[in-house]
Amino acid sequence: MSIGKKLNMSFMLFIILLTVSLLLIKEIRFGFTDQEVYINSMILNPILETNKEQLLISAAELDKNLIKLKDYLETKEIKDWWQQLNESNQYFNDNGKHN
């Protein structure tokens, strides 16, 4: 396989990894925002139990997303993609210096 094809394939894998990570990070960011809203609602209306229930649901969802992100970043597949990207980049850098 040519250097260009390897770099192109590595770049596409990187884009996929980045997209998935960003989507998950976006969900985590919204989770923090949800918690802020429910905490403010609890302060303004402490009698309403719905806000506390929603805060607990939001906190549990945020916990799951944080664990998912950590697990995702530690998978063998992601580490292999990173390794492939890094090797392709090193190969490109090394060959570019000699030409």
C-alpha positions as CSV (number, residue, x, y, z in Angstrom):
1,M,0.0,0.0,0.0
2,S,1.4,3.4,-0.9
3,I,2.2,6.1,1.7
4,G,-0.6,8.3,0.4
5,K,-3.2,5.5,0.9
6,K,-1.9,4.7,4.4
7,L,-2.0,8.4,5.4
8,N,-5.4,8.8,3.9
9,M,-6.7,5.7,5.8
10,S,-5.1,6.9,9.0
11,F,-6.6,10.3,8.6
12,M,-10.1,8.9,8.0
13,L,-9.8,6.8,11.1
14,F,-8.7,9.8,13.1
15,I,-11.7,11.8,11.9
16,I,-14.0,9.0,13.0
17,L,-12.4,8.8,16.4
18,L,-12.6,12.6,16.8
19,T,-16.2,12.7,15.7
20,V,-17.3,10.0,18.2
21,S,-15.3,11.6,21.0
22,L,-16.7,15.1,20.3
23,L,-20.3,13.8,20.3
24,L,-19.8,12.1,23.6
25,I,-18.1,15.2,25.0
26,K,-21.1,17.3,23.8
27,E,-23.4,15.0,25.7
28,I,-21.2,15.4,28.8
29,R,-21.3,19.2,28.4
30,F,-25.1,19.1,28.2
31,G,-25.1,16.9,31.3
32,F,-23.3,19.6,33.3
33,T,-25.7,22.2,32.0
34,D,-28.7,20.1,33.0
35,Q,-27.3,19.8,36.5
36,E,-26.9,23.5,36.8
37,V,-30.4,24.2,35.7
38,Y,-31.9,21.6,38.2
39,I,-29.7,22.9,41.0
40,N,-30.9,26.5,40.3
41,S,-34.5,25.3,40.1
42,M,-34.1,23.5,43.5
43,I,-32.8,26.7,45.1
44,L,-35.6,28.8,43.6
45,N,-38.3,26.2,44.5
46,P,-37.1,23.8,47.1
47,I,-40.5,22.3,47.7
48,L,-40.8,20.9,44.1
49,E,-39.5,17.3,44.2
50,T,-39.4,17.0,40.4
51,N,-36.2,19.2,40.2
52,K,-34.4,16.9,42.7
53,E,-35.5,13.8,40.7
54,Q,-34.4,15.3,37.4
55,L,-31.0,16.3,39.0
56,L,-30.5,12.7,40.1
57,I,-31.4,11.4,36.7
58,S,-29.1,13.9,35.0
59,A,-26.2,13.1,37.4
60,A,-26.6,9.4,36.7
61,E,-26.5,10.0,33.0
62,L,-23.5,12.2,33.3
63,D,-21.7,9.5,35.3
64,K,-22.5,6.9,32.6
65,N,-21.2,9.2,29.8
66,L,-18.0,10.0,31.7
67,I,-17.3,6.3,32.2
68,K,-18.2,5.6,28.6
69,L,-15.7,8.3,27.4
70,K,-13.0,6.9,29.6
71,D,-13.6,3.3,28.5
72,Y,-13.7,4.4,24.8
73,L,-10.4,6.2,25.1
74,E,-8.8,3.2,26.7
75,T,-10.0,0.5,24.2
76,K,-7.5,-1.5,22.2
77,E,-9.1,-0.3,19.0
78,I,-8.5,3.4,19.8
79,K,-5.0,2.7,20.9
80,D,-4.3,0.8,17.7
81,W,-5.8,3.7,15.6
82,W,-3.6,6.1,17.5
83,Q,-0.6,3.8,17.0
84,Q,-1.3,3.6,13.3
85,L,-1.7,7.4,13.0
86,N,1.5,8.0,14.9
87,E,3.5,5.5,12.8
88,S,2.2,6.9,9.6
89,N,3.1,10.4,10.7
90,Q,6.6,9.3,11.8
91,Y,7.1,7.6,8.5
92,F,6.0,10.6,6.6
93,N,8.2,12.9,8.8
94,D,11.2,10.7,8.4
95,N,10.9,10.3,4.6
96,G,10.1,14.0,4.2
97,K,13.4,14.9,5.8
98,H,15.4,12.8,3.4
99,N,13.8,14.0,0.2
